Amino acid sequence: MSGFQAPRGMRDLFGADAAAVTAVERAAYAAAEAAGYQRIISPIAEESALFERGIGGATDVVAKELYRLAPHAEDSTPLALRPEATAGILRAYIQHGMRSAPQPVRLVTVAPFFRHDRPQKGRYRQFTQFNVEAIGDAGPGIDIEVIELGASFLKQLGLTDVEVHFNSVGCSGCRPAYAAALRAHFAPIEGELGEVDRTRLRDNPLRLLDSKDAAAVRRAESAPALPGHLCDACAAHADVVRAGLDVAGVKVIDAPRLVRGLDYYSRTAWEYLLPGVEGQQGALGGGGRYDGLAALIGGTATPAIGFAIGVDRVVHALHDRKIETGAVAQPLTVICGIGEGSIGERIRLASLLRATGSAARADVTPRKIGKQLEGASRDGAVAVIIVEPDGRYSLRAMIDGKQEEPTDEASVLRAVAALVKRT
């Protein structure tokens, strides 16, 4: 056995695990594309400055978790593996002139991301996220659309009790007063805070509400709430979003100290949570409005909103609740044969069946027919086609062992289709 293993916090997915992840990924794309979102495939690495400037240098994502790539001698631009989708997608929006397209530009991606975080169940150093971004619309209507899309996706998978926790984090006009109130609230325990939280207290006190440090968590429980510090415009925006979600059938739970983990959020912020699940395992994802991010990374000020839902977290939640993902294998036909001379014909028949929409594989071994039939049974085949030495075909139904001899290729295809339909 090789001495090599997958890196810590990264996994090999195969069998049922890979099928479950694939099923959730397909469901994510189907949900977003049905709502008018178009796929975007962006690079797995970006300039590290994009994340430092966009996400915020004081965030854990950049300060502790960013995977920076060692540059080659001829490369002068430092790169980093992407820790999230939004900054890279917004960079693409700016670079490719999507501002000239009809707004908002609705984009979706399901892709791997990387953070050097402490591995645990549902939190890996390589993880997959379902990301939706709507760029170019400042109104509350798009907020309602995006939040409802994520909530309905999770409920359609079977997570019917998912909760939407909602808050407004204000704007650049009203947030400074709230930051000052937080500084005053946390100042008396500054000596009890860790080095990172003391930096947050000075530079960005809203991050203290997201801290995992015990002293900060205790103090945060009595911290002033954001809604009391919102300007009239931000408060009105939040009220319209809440009312619209209620009409759309999405019940929200006000979370007045919810700030999310990234610096670029403004106004609307929310999380999708499972009730009764301890710690991070119940947090399936969330999102927010990031109206100031485009200008921060060198573009023109552009309103935008989006969410990220963790595919790994969703799969774990489905497994824990014994909810089927819908990753059911298509009925399989196996083409066997007697003699090595039939291998080419076996492969041709399998390819022909697949071209008609049926799942099929050829047994390409020279094993005796009995062993080939054992392999087909082990793989759960519903039908086996046997290529006889004289070129004739035999078709065996694996469910009852009945066998027939179709007279030609067209008869084989019809018989297989009938067996598959019965399954």
C-alpha positions, 0 to 999 in steps of 0.5 A: 500500500502507498504511504501517501494519503489525502491531505488533512481536511481533504477527502476522496469521494466515491461510491454512495458519497460521490453519488450523493454530492453529485445529486445535490450539485445537480439539484442546485444547478437545476433550481438556479437555472430554472429561476433564470441564473446562468452558469459561470466557471471561474478560475480556482485561483485568483490574485491574493490581493483580490481576497485581501481587499475584497474579503478584508485582511482582518477576517479569519478567511484572509488572516488565517485560512487563505491558501497562498500559492508559491509563485514561479520565478517568472510570475510576479503576481501572488496568487491564492486558491479561492476561499469563496466565490463572490470576489472572483465572480464580481471580478469577472463581471467587471473584467468582461463588461457585464455591466452593459448587459441587462441588469441584474446579471444572474449567475450560479456556480457549484464549485470547490473552494479552499480554506486552511480551517480546522477540519471537522464534520461538514467543514473541510479544507477543500469544500464544495459550495452552491453559489448564487449571485445577482449583480446590478440591482439595488432594490429589495425585490432581488433580495427576496428572490435570492433568499427564497431561492436558497430556502426553497432549494433546501426544502425541495431536497427534504430539509423542510424545517430549515430556518431563515435567520435575517438581519440588516448590517446597515450601510457605510452611513449608519454602520460607524455609529453601531461600530462605536457602540460595539467598541464601547460595549466590548472595551471593559473586557479588552484585557480578556480578549485574545490578540485577534479579537483585540485587533478586531475591537480596534479595526472592525468591532462587528467581527467580534459578534462572529468571534468563537472566543469564550470571552467575546461570545459571553459579552456578545450576548448583551451587545447592542443590536444592529436594527436600533442603529439603522438609517431610515433607508436601510430600515425601510429596505429591511422592512420591504424584504421581510414583508416580501418574504412573508408573502412568498412563504418564507418565514424569517427569524430576526437575528439582530446580531447576525453579521456573517463572516466577511467584511463586504456585506451591507444591508441584507444578511441572512443564514439558512439554519437547521433547528436543534443542531448544535454548532456549525453543523446546523449552518447550511449557508447564508448570504448578503448584499455587497453593494460596496465590493465592486468599488473596493476591488477597482470597479464602478460602484455596483449593487449586488447580492448572493448566497453560498450553501455548503454542499458537504453540510447539506449532504451530511444533514440529509444523511443524518435525517435519512433523507434520500438524495435522489442519487438512484442508479439508472437500470443497467444492462451488461453485455457479456460474450463467449470468446474474446472475438466478441469483445468488440461487438460487446462494446459496440452494443453497449455504446449503442444502448447508451446512445439511446439513453440506457445505462450499459457497460460491456464486460471486456474480460475473456472470463467464462460466461458464468463469471461474467454473469456473476459480475453483472448480478453483483453490479445490479444489472437488470438485463444481460445481453449475451453475444453468442459465438455465432453472432446471435444474441441472448437476452436474460432478465436478471429479476427472474432469469427468463431468457429470450433470443431476439432475432436482430439488433432492433429486437434487442433494443426493444426488449431491453427498453421493455425490461428497463421500463418494468424495473 
